[in-house]
Amino acid sequence: MSYYPDLPGCISSGDSEQEAAANAQDAKHAWFEAALESKINIKEPSYHELNDYSGQFKLRLPKELHRQLAEQSQAEGISMNQYCVYLLSQNNAIERVLERA
């Protein structure tokens, strides 16, 4: 699935990477046409460089949650950091799907 964060509601998908890319371009063009026809204000794109983010942040947890995460990550055989990244990624993906539904 492809989407453009700066173009609300503009999403597409495809059965292959090439098809998804082509469909994304079609969806983007259709979004702009509809926005222009409806006289919707089109904002300047936002740019965020990966260099703007360190990939780190501090997070304080209740002790019980810390214990649960440590035990679950140990059971999975991965570090707690990897486990938390996995959980956050899963939740982020679910939220994006729900936003588009």
N, C-alpha and C positions, 0 to 999 in steps of 0.2 A: 504494500500500500504506500502511496506517495501523497504528500500534502505539502502545502506552502503555508507556514505559520503566519505570514503577513497577509494572506488572502483567506479570510474566514469562510469555511465551508468548501474550500477548493480541495478535493481529494480525488484520487483515482487509484486503480490497481491494474494488474495484468497477470497473465499466466507465466510470463517469463520476465527477466530483467529488462530486456529490450522493449517488450510490449508495455511494461509498466512505465518506462521512460517516455515512450511515445504517447501513451495515454495521459501522462502527467503534463506533457506539453500541450496536448489538446485541451485538457481541463483548464490549464492556466489561460490559454487564449480565450476559451469560452467564458471564463470568469471575468476577464477584462472587458470583453464585449458586453456582457450583461451589466457590469458595473457602469460602463460608459452610457449604455442605453438608459439605465435607471438613474443616471446622474448621481451615482454613489461616489463620495469622496474617496479617492485612492491615495493612501498614505505612502510616503517614501519607504522603501524597504529598510528593515533594521538589519544591521550587520553586527555579528558577534564573532570575533576571532577566537579560535581555541586558545590562543595565548592570553586571552582575557581571564582565563580560568586556570587555577592551579591543579584542580582535581582533588583538592583536600578541603575539608571543613571539620570543625570540632562539633561534637554532638554529645550532650550529656543525657544519660538514660537513667531511669529508675533501676535500682540494683537488681530487682527481680527480672526485668526485661533483659538486662545485661546477662544475667545468669542463663536465661532461656536461649538467647541468641548464641552464647558461647557453647552451650550443650548441643543445640541444633547444628551448629557449624561443625562441631567435633564429630557428631554422628554422620554428617555428610562427608567428612574427611577433608574439609577445606578450612581456610582461615576464616575467622569471624568477619574480617574485612571483605573477603570474597563473597561470603554468604550475604552480608548486608547489601553489597552492590547488586547481587542477584535479586534480592527481595525488592529493592528500590526500582530496579529495571522492570521487573514484572509488574509492579504496581503502576509505574509510569505508562507502560504499554496498555494496560487495562484502562487507565484513565483516558488515554488518547482514543481508544476504540469507543468508549462510552460518550466522549465529547462529539464524535462524528455520527453517532447513532441517532 
